[in-house]
Amino acid sequence: MPLYQLNLRRFIPMFCPKCGALLRPKDKGPKKILYCTCGYSKSPGVEDKFEIHETVASAKKVEVLEKVETHPKIKASCDKCGHNIAYYWTQQTRGADEPETRFFRCTKCEHTWREYA
């Protein structure tokens, strides 16, 4: 079964029978009409109404079994627990003419801190 399915209940004549161009909606006084650039126009009737129904199937949920850290490790002292190994990464947090900010996360207690260069 597809994840997304669209069902049209009735056909709408949206094309001009004279030239085959797309009919465009237009307000003409209190009612709406469908018109074409070739001069053809028609008033949409009850038979031109349609319903759209969609069916969305639920996707499978992803379950995370373990946390895998992909950042490199460096020797850095954690102020919270005193451990000497931390993950690090850099990110541009200020202007482009400023140096990147270095972030650290302790491998033991997961305390995160930053250092401006």
TAPESUL-V915566 format. One record per backbone hydrogen bond with DSSP energy under -0.5 kcal/mol. NH is the residue of the N-H (numbers start at 1). CO is the residue of the C=O. E is the energy in kcal/mol with one decimal. If there is no record, write none. Layout:
nh->NH co->CO e->E
nh->NH co->CO e->E
//
This chain:
nh->5 co->55 e->-1.7
nh->7 co->53 e->-2.6
nh->9 co->7 e->-0.5
nh->9 co->51 e->-1.8
nh->14 co->12 e->-1.5
nh->16 co->21 e->-3.3
nh->20 co->16 e->-1.4
nh->23 co->14 e->-3.5
nh->24 co->35 e->-2.9
nh->26 co->33 e->-2.2
nh->28 co->26 e->-0.6
nh->28 co->31 e->-3.0
nh->29 co->27 e->-0.5
nh->31 co->28 e->-1.3
nh->33 co->26 e->-2.9
nh->34 co->42 e->-3.1
nh->35 co->24 e->-2.7
nh->36 co->40 e->-2.3
nh->39 co->36 e->-1.4
nh->42 co->34 e->-2.5
nh->44 co->42 e->-0.5
nh->48 co->45 e->-1.1
nh->49 co->46 e->-1.4
nh->53 co->7 e->-1.8
nh->55 co->5 e->-2.2
nh->57 co->3 e->-1.6
nh->57 co->55 e->-0.6
nh->64 co->62 e->-0.5
nh->65 co->63 e->-0.7
nh->68 co->66 e->-0.6
nh->69 co->67 e->-0.5
nh->72 co->88 e->-0.5
nh->74 co->86 e->-2.6
nh->76 co->74 e->-0.9
nh->76 co->84 e->-1.3
nh->78 co->83 e->-2.7
nh->82 co->78 e->-1.4
nh->86 co->74 e->-2.5
nh->87 co->105 e->-3.1
nh->88 co->72 e->-1.9
nh->89 co->103 e->-1.9
nh->91 co->101 e->-2.2
nh->93 co->91 e->-1.0
nh->98 co->95 e->-1.5
nh->101 co->91 e->-2.8
nh->102 co->115 e->-2.5
nh->103 co->89 e->-3.4
nh->104 co->113 e->-3.2
nh->105 co->87 e->-2.2
nh->106 co->111 e->-2.6
nh->107 co->85 e->-1.8
nh->110 co->106 e->-1.0
nh->113 co->104 e->-2.2
nh->115 co->102 e->-2.7
nh->117 co->100 e->-0.8
//
